[in-house]
Amino acid sequence: MAVPKRKTSKARRDKRRSAVWKLEAPAMSKCDNCGAFKAPHKVCKNCGFYKGVEVLKLDAE
């Protein structure tokens, strides 16, 4: 059975376990209708369109 030669320090262990390096910026795409940034495969919160079809009726404020 493999046995470690030295004890892994707390700093080294915690660096490996931290999830900071795994973080990524959220994916964003432009709306085809209004050009605002939106999450992919979601209805645009700005205009209410999805794939060129109006899905939500948004009141103009």
C-alpha positions as CSV (number, residue, x, y, z in Angstrom):
1,M,0.0,0.0,0.0
2,A,1.3,3.5,-0.9
3,V,2.1,5.6,2.1
4,P,3.1,9.3,1.9
5,K,6.7,10.1,2.9
6,R,5.8,13.4,4.5
7,K,2.8,15.0,6.1
8,T,0.9,17.3,3.8
9,S,0.8,20.8,5.3
10,K,-2.5,22.5,6.1
11,A,-1.7,25.3,3.6
12,R,-1.0,22.8,0.8
13,R,-4.1,20.8,1.7
14,D,-6.4,23.8,1.8
15,K,-5.0,25.2,-1.4
16,R,-6.0,22.0,-3.2
17,R,-9.4,21.9,-1.6
18,S,-10.3,25.5,-2.3
19,A,-12.7,26.1,-5.2
20,V,-11.4,29.6,-6.1
21,W,-9.5,28.3,-9.2
22,K,-12.7,26.6,-10.5
23,L,-14.8,29.8,-10.7
24,E,-15.6,31.0,-14.1
25,A,-17.5,34.0,-15.4
26,P,-21.1,33.2,-16.3
27,A,-21.8,32.6,-20.0
28,M,-23.5,35.5,-21.7
29,S,-24.9,35.9,-25.2
30,K,-26.5,38.8,-27.0
31,C,-30.3,39.0,-27.5
32,D,-31.2,38.7,-31.2
33,N,-34.0,41.1,-30.8
34,C,-32.7,44.0,-28.6
35,G,-29.0,43.3,-28.4
36,A,-28.9,43.2,-24.5
37,F,-26.8,40.6,-22.8
38,K,-28.7,37.5,-21.5
39,A,-28.0,34.0,-20.3
40,P,-28.0,31.5,-23.1
41,H,-31.1,29.4,-23.6
42,K,-33.2,31.8,-21.5
43,V,-35.8,34.4,-22.2
44,C,-34.4,38.0,-22.5
45,K,-35.3,39.9,-19.4
46,N,-35.1,43.2,-21.3
47,C,-37.5,42.5,-24.2
48,G,-39.2,39.2,-23.4
49,F,-38.1,37.5,-26.6
50,Y,-36.7,33.9,-27.1
51,K,-35.4,32.7,-30.4
52,G,-37.2,35.5,-32.2
53,V,-40.6,34.8,-30.6
54,E,-42.2,37.1,-28.0
55,V,-42.7,34.9,-24.9
56,L,-43.3,37.5,-22.2
57,K,-45.4,40.7,-22.5
58,L,-43.3,43.3,-20.8
59,D,-44.8,46.7,-20.1
60,A,-42.8,49.7,-21.4
61,E,-41.7,51.7,-18.4
